[in-house]
Amino acid sequence: MGDLLSPTYDGPGDLAAIEAIPLTDRGLPGTTYELLVRAAGLWPDRVALSVLPDGEGWEQPAERTHAQLLMDVHRYANVLHTLGVRRTDAVALLAPNCDELVTATLAAQLAGIAAPINSGLSEDHIAELLRRSGARILVAAGPDLAPEVWERARELAADAGIEAVLALSATGAGPVEAELCAIDGIRVGHLSALAAGQPHDAFVGEPPSAADLAALFHTGGTTGLPKLAAHTHANEVSDAWMISVTGMLHDDAVIFAALPLFHVNALLVTVLGPLFRGLHVIWAGPQGYRDHALLSNFWKLVERYRVTTMSAVPTVYSVLAGHPLDADISSLRFAVVGASPLPLAVRDGFEAATGIQLVEGYGLTEATCVSALSFPHHPRRESVGQRLPYQQVKTVKVTDDGEWVDLPAGQVGVLAISGPTVFPGYVSGRSPDGPGLDGLGKLRDGWLDTGDLAWVDPDGFIHLAGRAKDLIIRGGHNIDPAVIENVLLAHPAVTAAQAVGRPDLHAGEVPVAFVTVASEANPTPEELRAWAADHVPEQAAAPKTVTVLDALPVTRVGKHFKPALRAEATREAVADALRDIASVTSVRGAVEDGAVVAVVTLARGADQTPVRETLDRFAITWRLELS
């Protein structure tokens, strides 16, 4: 069985034995700080982090041991404490990945609450997230790391009520010498310089408890602006432990990290999970997987650092499959994929090119991070994995009056999750006691409504069947359709607007929109598309197409029926991909049991192979019929 913190978890049959011991009896650290202290005590001289300056500098990392990481976290947390950060205060972090950002994020969770923000969002979105978080301290990329982010931070600080802006330096930059331009009424300084004089052997404030909030992560929702999902320390520690006991993070694992630290996967899978086993994590530079030099050198990097485990979205694996295998990658045992649906052709292409099996996982911010993971040696095709220990899953039917009816195993319904990783709610306000939280309809008697359609087999493996929620996932990037819809509704000619995801061979999905316009108006689809592109808060949300309809589809009670629009978008994408295959007589999109299905009709006796190969490149459900 292994010890209490390292049980045997090699296959589906181990789950029952693990759960025979209550989680409360396993002796998990109470907080992320206690987890770091444990790692530094057990493995003080092991390298914890090797952070690359960029893809070109993949052989010149900045390195720190677990003991050094703890000392730096103490220093940084003590800076935050001296600036007035206390247990219920948020510290906003606005920067691409760098050596200091890992330290600053852990320090923010020690001194207060970490609130990472995607610097690629619009200024209005960032300002709103700063307001909601209540942050008075902003840790931002300095001018040598990301000058455009630094300027944005300076512009936002005054209006957001920020009292101090602390700059992070580029990885490997050395001692800070350049002075920062002053901001009226706001303290400005390099975080590393301020930390140099702080105690490194202890935190001078009151450390957190398991029930305290550790982080606020923004996530797409059903409103026009991202929501702030709160995580407790217990949420993060329990999910990190569940990740650590899987075969992915074995005792000699070397993990490659490139996802941005404003994403829960980066924090849980590549920071906190490895701390349970004292593992070595190799971090990409500020551009992550968008760094072309990194992708060009990737296989050599795997050989150089003997990387055993990596995590990425499907588009990354599609690109890597096209790069020549110019190195010994025999160390690479696990390549985990998640965040968006995995097309069969991407799986087959990567595995054929590398010999490395892709391992699917499933999770969402509201359940901290990972809730299900596959077993590479016990594949269950078309499943995203078995539920992790101590997380319970079920499917429910939501009735017209909002009641939940539990469904039997094998039946498609809305996926619900319960257990220690389920978040306490979204930030809905602030009081003297800290952020106010509200489940906003996602929580019911300890169960989380994921918004995903799925069926669960008797062994706890989750099989996704579509999305009940409206979120558009473009290359792993969540896009709230309301953002696009609100922009289009601001156009004087538009009377109604709905945005959905259209299947895409490269990005998984891209946003498209459908509108109705006033009878006297005559805007062209291209004019509306350009309007949306000019007004959306981030270019990822700019719709690829805008289609003008006489009326938008509605349910019998008059509500917009997005599945019909997703079906039409799917039909368009599939028809476009198959347009040169003469044997295809028709393509239609259908809504079956709430899920969208592409139905392709072929001439009887035609060769099905090219059609099947094309359809397998999409992450969609499809069916062939003969005419």
C-alpha positions in Angstrom: 0.0 0.0 0.0 2.9 2.4 0.5 3.1 5.0 3.2 0.2 7.3 4.0 1.3 10.1 1.7 2.5 7.7 -1.1 0.0 5.0 -1.6 0.2 2.6 -4.6 -1.8 4.1 -7.4 -0.9 2.2 -10.6 -4.3 1.4 -12.1 -8.0 1.7 -11.8 -8.3 -1.1 -9.2 -6.2 0.8 -6.6 -8.8 3.5 -6.0 -10.9 1.5 -3.5 -7.9 0.6 -1.4 -6.7 4.2 -1.3 -10.1 5.5 -0.2 -10.4 2.8 2.5 -8.2 5.2 4.6 -10.0 8.5 5.3 -8.2 11.5 3.7 -8.1 13.2 7.1 -5.9 10.3 8.4 -3.2 10.7 5.8 -1.5 13.6 7.4 -1.4 16.0 4.5 0.2 19.4 5.1 -2.4 22.0 6.1 -1.3 24.7 3.7 0.8 25.4 0.7 3.4 26.9 3.0 3.5 23.8 5.2 4.0 21.8 2.0 7.0 23.9 1.0 8.4 23.7 4.5 8.1 19.9 4.4 9.9 19.7 1.0 12.7 22.0 2.1 13.1 19.8 5.2 13.2 16.5 3.5 15.1 17.4 0.3 16.9 20.7 1.1 19.7 20.2 -1.5 17.6 18.9 -4.4 17.1 21.3 -7.2 13.5 22.4 -7.2 13.4 24.9 -10.1 15.4 25.3 -13.3 13.9 28.4 -15.0 14.9 29.2 -18.6 15.3 32.8 -19.6 13.7 31.9 -23.0 13.7 29.3 -25.8 17.2 30.3 -27.0 18.7 30.1 -23.5 17.4 26.6 -22.8 20.9 25.5 -21.6 21.3 28.5 -19.2 18.6 28.1 -16.5 18.5 29.9 -13.2 18.3 27.1 -10.5 17.3 26.9 -6.9 17.1 24.1 -4.4 14.0 23.5 -2.2 15.8 25.1 0.7 16.7 28.1 -1.3 13.1 28.4 -2.6 11.8 28.4 1.0 14.2 31.1 2.0 13.3 33.3 -1.0 9.5 32.8 -0.2 10.2 33.9 3.4 11.9 37.1 2.1 9.2 37.9 -0.4 6.4 37.2 2.0 8.1 39.4 4.6 8.2 42.3 2.1 4.4 41.9 1.6 3.8 41.8 5.3 5.8 45.0 5.9 3.6 46.6 3.2 0.5 45.8 5.2 -0.7 42.5 3.6 -2.6 40.4 6.1 -4.4 37.1 5.9 -7.5 38.2 4.0 -5.7 40.7 1.7 -5.2 39.8 -2.0 -1.9 40.4 -3.8 -2.4 40.8 -7.5 0.3 39.2 -9.8 0.5 40.5 -13.4 3.4 39.0 -15.3 4.5 36.3 -17.7 6.3 33.3 -16.2 9.8 34.0 -14.8 11.9 32.8 -11.9 10.6 35.4 -9.5 6.9 34.8 -10.3 7.0 31.3 -8.7 8.4 32.8 -5.5 6.1 35.7 -5.5 3.0 33.5 -6.0 3.9 31.2 -3.1 4.8 34.3 -1.0 1.5 35.9 -1.7 -0.3 32.7 -0.4 1.8 32.8 2.7 1.3 36.5 3.5 -2.2 36.9 2.1 -4.1 35.6 -0.9 -2.5 35.3 -4.4 -4.6 36.8 -7.2 -2.8 35.9 -10.6 -4.1 37.9 -13.6 -3.6 37.2 -17.3 -1.7 40.2 -18.6 -3.2 39.6 -22.1 -6.6 40.7 -20.9 -7.9 44.2 -21.8 -7.2 47.0 -19.4 -10.9 47.1 -18.5 -10.9 43.5 -17.5 -7.7 43.7 -15.5 -9.0 46.8 -13.7 -12.2 45.0 -12.8 -10.3 41.9 -11.5 -8.1 44.2 -9.4 -11.3 45.9 -8.0 -13.0 42.6 -7.3 -9.9 41.1 -5.6 -9.5 44.1 -3.4 -5.7 44.0 -3.9 -3.7 46.9 -2.7 -0.4 45.4 -3.7 0.4 44.7 -7.4 3.3 42.5 -8.3 4.0 43.1 -12.0 6.5 42.3 -14.7 9.3 44.9 -14.6 10.4 46.9 -17.7 13.3 44.4 -18.4 10.9 41.4 -18.3 7.8 42.7 -20.2 7.9 46.5 -20.8 4.3 46.6 -22.2 3.0 44.9 -19.0 4.9 47.3 -16.8 3.4 50.3 -18.5 -0.1 48.8 -18.2 0.5 48.2 -14.5 1.6 51.8 -14.0 -1.5 53.1 -15.8 -3.9 50.9 -13.9 -2.4 51.3 -10.4 -3.7 54.7 -9.5 -7.3 54.1 -10.6 -7.3 50.6 -8.9 -6.4 52.0 -5.5 -3.0 50.2 -5.5 -0.6 51.3 -2.8 2.5 49.6 -4.1 3.7 48.3 -7.4 6.5 45.7 -7.1 8.5 44.9 -10.2 9.7 41.4 -11.2 12.9 41.0 -13.2 13.7 38.8 -16.1 15.1 35.4 -15.3 18.9 35.5 -14.9 19.0 39.3 -15.1 21.3 39.5 -12.1 21.3 42.3 -9.4 18.8 45.0 -10.1 20.5 48.4 -10.8 18.1 50.5 -13.0 15.7 52.8 -11.1 12.0 52.6 -11.8 10.0 55.7 -12.7 7.9 57.0 -9.8 4.1 56.9 -9.7 2.5 59.7 -7.7 1.3 58.5 -4.4 2.3 54.9 -5.0 5.4 53.0 -3.7 7.4 51.5 -6.5 10.3 49.1 -6.2 12.0 46.0 -7.4 10.7 43.1 -5.3 14.0 41.3 -5.2 15.8 44.4 -4.0 13.2 45.0 -1.2 13.5 41.3 -0.2 17.3 41.4 0.1 17.1 42.9 3.5 14.3 40.7 4.9 14.7 37.6 7.2 15.0 34.4 5.2 14.6 31.9 8.0 11.0 32.5 9.0 7.8 34.4 8.1 7.4 37.4 10.4 3.6 37.3 10.2 0.9 34.8 11.1 1.0 31.8 8.8 -2.3 30.6 7.2 -4.5 27.8 8.2 -6.0 25.1 6.0 -9.4 26.9 5.8 -7.9 30.2 4.8 -8.1 31.4 1.2 -4.9 30.8 -0.8 -5.8 32.1 -4.2 -8.3 33.8 -6.4 -8.2 32.6 -10.0 -10.2 34.3 -12.8 -12.2 32.0 -14.9 -14.8 32.3 -17.7 -18.4 32.3 -16.7 -21.8 33.3 -17.9 -21.4 37.0 -17.4 -19.4 39.5 -19.5 -16.4 39.6 -17.2 -14.3 36.8 -15.8 -15.3 35.5 -12.3 -12.8 35.1 -9.4 -12.9 31.6 -8.1 -11.6 31.2 -4.6 -9.4 28.4 -3.5 -8.6 27.5 0.1 -5.3 26.1 1.2 -7.0 22.8 1.8 -8.4 22.8 -1.7 -5.0 23.3 -3.2 -3.1 20.9 -1.0 -5.6 18.1 -1.4 -5.7 18.3 -5.2 -1.9 18.7 -5.3 -1.5 15.5 -3.2 -4.0 13.6 -5.5 -1.9 14.6 -8.5 1.3 13.6 -6.8 0.2 10.0 -6.0 -0.5 9.3 -9.7 2.2 7.6 -11.7 2.8 10.9 -13.5 4.8 12.3 -10.6 6.9 9.3 -9.6 9.9 9.7 -7.2 12.5 10.4 -9.9 10.3 12.5 -12.2 11.5 15.7 -13.9 8.6 17.9 -14.9 8.5 20.4 -17.8 6.3 23.4 -17.1 5.3 26.0 -19.7 1.7 26.9 -19.0 1.2 30.4 -17.5 1.0 30.8 -13.7 -2.4 32.5 -13.9 -3.7 29.1 -14.9 -4.5 26.5 -12.2 -2.7 23.7 -14.1 0.6 25.6 -13.8 0.3 26.1 -10.0 -1.2 22.7 -9.1 0.5 20.3 -11.5 3.9 22.0 -11.9 4.5 23.8 -8.5 2.5 22.2 -5.7 2.2 18.6 -6.9 6.0 18.2 -7.3 6.7 19.6 -3.8 5.1 16.5 -2.3 7.9 14.4 -3.7 10.8 16.9 -3.8 10.8 16.9 -7.6 12.8 18.9 -10.2 10.7 21.2 -12.4 12.0 22.8 -15.6 10.2 26.0 -16.5 10.0 27.6 -19.9 10.5 31.3 -20.4 7.9 34.1 -20.5 6.4 33.0 -23.8 5.9 29.4 -22.7 4.8 27.2 -25.6 4.4 30.2 -27.8 8.2 30.5 -28.0 9.2 29.2 -31.4 12.8 28.7 -30.3 11.6 26.6 -27.4 9.5 24.3 -29.7 12.5 24.1 -32.1 14.8 23.0 -29.3 12.2 21.0 -27.4 13.4 17.4 -28.0 17.0 18.5 -27.2 15.7 20.0 -24.0 14.0 16.8 -23.0 17.3 14.9 -23.5 19.4 17.6 -21.7 17.2 17.6 -18.5 15.9 14.0 -18.8 12.4 15.3 -18.7 9.9 12.5 -17.7 6.6 14.4 -17.6 5.0 17.3 -19.4 1.6 18.9 -19.6 0.1 20.9 -22.5 -3.0 21.5 -24.6 -3.7 19.6 -27.9 -2.4 22.3 -30.2 1.1 22.1 -28.6 1.3 18.3 -29.2 0.1 18.9 -32.8 3.0 21.3 -33.4 5.6 19.1 -31.6 4.6 16.2 -33.8 5.8 18.2 -36.8 9.3 18.9 -35.4 12.0 16.3 -36.3 12.9 14.0 -33.4 16.5 15.0 -33.2 17.4 13.8 -29.6 17.1 10.9 -27.2 13.7 11.3 -25.5 13.6 7.9 -23.9 13.2 9.6 -20.5 9.8 11.0 -21.4 7.2 8.7 -19.9 4.1 10.9 -19.6 2.7 13.6 -21.8 -0.5 14.8 -20.2 -3.1 16.6 -22.3 -6.1 18.6 -21.1 -7.9 22.0 -21.1 -9.7 21.3 -24.4 -10.9 18.2 -26.3 -8.3 16.0 -27.9 -8.8 15.2 -31.6 -8.1 11.6 -32.4 -5.7 12.7 -35.2 -3.7 14.8 -32.8 -3.3 11.8 -30.5 -2.4 9.4 -33.3 0.0 11.9 -34.9 1.9 12.7 -31.8 2.1 9.1 -30.6 3.2 7.9 -34.1 5.9 10.6 -34.3 7.3 10.2 -30.8 6.3 6.8 -29.4 5.0 8.7 -26.3 1.4 8.0 -25.3 -0.8 11.0 -24.6 -2.5 10.8 -21.2 -5.8 12.7 -21.0 -7.0 14.5 -17.9 -10.0 16.5 -16.9 -10.5 19.4 -14.5 -11.8 22.9 -13.9 -10.9 25.9 -11.8 -14.0 25.5 -9.6 -12.7 22.0 -8.5 -9.2 23.5 -8.0 -7.6 21.8 -11.0 -7.5 18.1 -11.8 -10.5 15.8 -11.1 -9.8 12.9 -13.4 -6.7 11.4 -15.0 -6.0 8.5 -17.4 -3.6 5.6 -16.8 -1.1 5.1 -19.6 -0.9 1.4 -19.0 -4.6 0.9 -18.6 -6.1 2.9 -21.5 -9.8 3.4 -21.7 -10.3 5.1 -25.0 -12.7 8.0 -25.3 -12.5 8.6 -21.6 -10.7 11.6 -20.0 -9.7 9.4 -17.0 -10.8 8.0 -13.7 -11.9 10.3 -10.9 -9.1 11.1 -8.6 -9.2 9.6 -5.0 -11.7 11.3 -2.7 -13.4 13.2 -5.5 -16.9 11.8 -6.1 -18.6 12.2 -9.5 -22.1 11.6 -10.8 -24.4 12.8 -13.6 -27.7 14.5 -13.1 -30.7 15.6 -15.1 -31.6 19.2 -14.4 -35.4 19.6 -14.6 -37.2 22.6 -16.0 -37.7 23.9 -12.4 -34.0 23.5 -11.6 -34.2 20.3 -9.6 -31.4 17.7 -9.9 -32.3 14.0 -10.6 -29.4 11.6 -10.1 -28.8 9.4 -13.2 -27.5 5.8 -13.2 -24.0 4.9 -14.3 -23.7 5.0 -18.1 -26.4 7.6 -18.7 -25.5 11.0 -20.1 -26.2 14.0 -17.9 -24.6 17.1 -16.4 -21.4 16.1 -14.6 -21.3 17.0 -10.9 -18.3 16.7 -8.6 -18.0 16.7 -4.8 -15.0 16.3 -2.4 -12.2 18.3 -0.8 -11.2 20.1 -4.0 -14.6 21.8 -4.7 -14.1 25.5 -4.3 -16.1 27.6 -1.7 -17.4 30.1 -4.3 -16.8 33.1 -6.4 -15.8 36.5 -5.0 -19.0 38.5 -4.8 -17.9 41.4 -2.6 -15.7 42.3 0.2 -16.2 43.0 3.9 -13.8 43.7 6.8 -13.4 40.0 7.2 -12.2 39.5 3.6 -13.8 38.5 0.3 -17.4 37.5 0.3 -18.1 34.3 -1.6 -21.1 33.0 -3.5 -21.5 29.8 -5.5 -23.7 31.6 -8.0 -25.8 28.6 -8.7 -22.8 26.2 -9.3 -22.9 24.6 -5.8 -25.6 22.4 -4.3 -25.2 20.4 -1.1 -21.5 20.1 -1.6 -21.8 19.2 -5.3 -20.3 21.3 -8.1 -22.2 21.7 -11.4 -19.4 21.5 -13.9 -21.6 22.5 -16.8 -20.2 19.6 -18.9 -22.3 16.7 -20.3 -20.8 13.3 -19.6 -21.5 9.7 -18.6 -19.6 7.9 -15.8 -18.9 4.2 -16.0 -19.0 1.9 -13.0 -15.2 2.3 -12.4 -15.5 6.1 -12.1 -14.1 6.9 -15.6 -15.6 10.0 -17.1 -16.7 10.1 -20.7 -17.4 13.6 -21.9 -20.4 14.0 -24.3 -20.4 17.8 -25.0 -20.9 20.9 -22.9 -24.0 22.1 -21.2 -22.3 25.4 -20.5 -21.6 27.9 -23.2 -17.8 28.5 -22.7 -15.7 28.5 -25.9 -12.3 26.9 -25.5 -9.8 28.1 -28.0 -6.5 26.2 -27.7 -7.1 25.7 -24.0 -8.0 29.4 -23.6 -11.5 30.0 -22.1 -13.6 32.6 -23.8 -16.9 33.8 -22.3 -19.4 34.1 -25.2 -21.1 37.0 -23.4 -18.0 39.1 -24.0 -18.6 38.7 -27.8 -22.3 39.0 -27.5 -22.2 42.3 -25.5 -19.9 43.8 -28.0 -22.1 42.9 -30.9 -25.2 44.1 -29.1 -23.6 47.5 -28.8 -23.6 47.9 -32.6 -26.6 50.1 -33.4 -28.0 47.7 -36.1 -27.8 44.4 -34.0 -31.0 43.3 -32.2 -29.8 40.0 -30.9 -26.5 38.1 -30.7 -25.3 34.7 -29.8 -21.7 33.4 -29.9 -20.6 29.8 -29.9 -17.5 27.7 -30.6 -16.9 26.4 -34.1 -14.7 23.3 -34.4 -11.2 24.1 -35.7 -8.5 21.8 -36.8 -5.7 23.8 -35.2 -7.2 25.5 -32.1 -9.9 23.0 -31.2 -12.5 25.7 -31.3 -12.7 29.3 -32.6 -15.5 31.8 -31.7 -18.2 32.5 -34.3 -21.3 34.7 -33.8 -24.9 34.7 -35.1 -27.0 37.9 -35.0 -30.3 39.4 -36.1 -30.4 43.0 -37.2 -33.0 45.8 -37.4 -35.3 45.6 -40.4 -34.1 49.0 -41.7 -30.4 48.2 -41.2 -28.2 46.4 -43.7 -24.7 45.8 -42.2 -22.6 43.2 -43.9 -21.3 40.2 -42.0 -17.7 41.5 -42.5 -18.6 44.9 -41.1 -20.0 43.2 -38.0 -17.0 41.0 -37.7 -14.6 44.0 -37.9 -16.7 45.8 -35.3 -16.4 42.9 -32.9 -12.7 42.6 -33.5 -12.2 46.2 -32.7 -14.2 46.1 -29.5 -13.6 42.7 -27.8 -11.3 42.8 -24.7 -8.8 40.4 -26.2 -8.1 39.3 -29.8 -8.6 35.6 -28.9 -12.3 36.5 -28.5 -12.7 38.1 -31.9 -15.2 36.0 -33.8 -13.9 34.4 -37.0 -17.3 34.9 -38.7 -20.6 36.7 -38.0 -23.7 35.3 -39.6 -26.8 37.3 -40.0 -30.1 35.3 -39.5 -33.7 36.2 -39.8 -34.2 34.8 -36.3 -32.1 33.0 -33.7 -33.2 29.6 -32.6 -35.2 29.4 -29.3 -36.6 26.8 -27.0 -40.4 26.3 -26.6 -40.3 28.8 -23.7 -38.5 31.4 -25.8 -35.0 31.1 -24.5 -32.0 31.1 -26.9 -31.1 27.6 -27.9 -27.3 27.6 -28.4 -26.9 23.9 -29.2 -28.7 24.5 -32.5 -26.1 27.2 -33.3 -23.2 25.0 -32.3 -24.7 22.3 -34.6 -24.8 24.8 -37.4 -21.2 26.0 -36.7 -20.1 22.3 -36.6 -21.8 21.7 -39.9 -20.1 24.6 -41.5 -16.6 23.5 -40.2 -17.1 19.9 -41.3 -18.5 20.8 -44.7 -15.6 23.2 -45.3 -13.1 20.5 -44.4 -14.8 17.9 -46.7 -15.6 20.1 -49.6 -13.0 18.5 -51.9 -14.3 14.9 -51.3 -16.8 14.3 -54.1 -18.4 11.3 -52.4 -19.8 13.5 -49.6 -23.4 14.2 -50.5 -24.4 16.2 -47.4 -23.3 17.4 -44.0 -25.7 18.3 -41.2 -25.4 19.2 -37.6 -27.7 17.6 -35.1 -28.5 18.0 -31.4 -28.9 14.5 -29.8 -29.4 14.2 -26.1 -28.1 17.7 -25.6 -24.8 16.9 -27.5 -23.9 18.1 -31.0 -23.2 15.5 -33.6 -21.9 16.0 -37.2 -23.8 13.6 -39.6 -22.0 13.1 -42.9 -23.8 11.3 -45.7 -21.6 9.5 -48.3 -22.4 7.9 -51.6 -23.0 4.2 -51.2 -19.8 2.2 -52.0 -17.5 5.2 -51.6 -14.1 5.0 -49.9 -14.7 6.1 -46.3 -11.1 6.4 -45.4 -10.4 10.1 -46.3 -13.6 11.2 -44.7 -12.8 9.3 -41.5 -9.3 10.7 -41.4 -10.5 14.2 -41.8 -13.2 13.9 -39.1 -10.7 12.4 -36.7 -8.8 15.6 -36.8 -11.7 17.4 -35.1 -12.6 17.0 -31.4 -16.2 16.3 -32.2 -18.8 13.5 -32.2 -19.6 12.4 -35.7 -21.5 9.7 -37.6 -21.4 8.4 -41.2 -24.5 7.6 -43.2 -24.9 6.1 -46.7 -27.2 7.7 -49.3 
